[in-house]
Amino acid sequence: MYRAILLDVSKRLKLKADKEMSTFEIGATVTGTILRNTWKKMDEEHKQEFLHAVDAG
């Protein structure tokens, strides 16, 4: 079920994901894309809050 959801989300995001990819690979692709898109939309204050929350800055 989780794999089917990931494949559906990747299709909706227009990502290259096929049935030969592992569930982990598909999940990493989807997660990375969502994070990159969200990061681009954040202002500097929110970026700093995020980095602080994940203990990266």
N, C-alpha and C positions, 0 to 999 in steps of 0.2 A: 504494500500500500504506500509506504513512504517513498519507495523508488518511483512509483507511478506519479506521485505528486511532484517529485523533483523533475521528472521528465516533462510534465505538464507546465511547470513553472519555467523551465528552461526554454520550452517552445514559445511560451508567451513573451519571454524576454528576448527571443530571437537569438538564442545561444546555440552553439554547436555542441549538441549532446546526443549521443546515439546509444542504442541498447547494448553495444559492446563495452561502453565505459562502465567502470565500477560505480556503485552507489556513492562511495566516498568521493570519487572524482567529479561526479555530477553535482553533489552537494557542495563541494569546494568551489566549483565554477559558479554556481548560483549565488553562494554566499559572497564570494569575491566580487561579483558583478554588482550585487545589491550594496555592498559596502562602498565600492568605488563610486557608484552613482550617488549615494547618500553623502559621501564625503565632499563631492563636487558642489553639492547644494548647501553645505554648511557654511556659516560665517566663521570668522576666526575664533570668536568666543566659544561657539559650540564645538569647534575642533579641539580647542584646549580642554574643554570640559570632558570630551570623549577620551582624549589621551590621558587625562588625569584619572578618569574612571577605570580605564584598563591598565593603569599604572605604567604607561609608556612615555610619560612626558613630564 
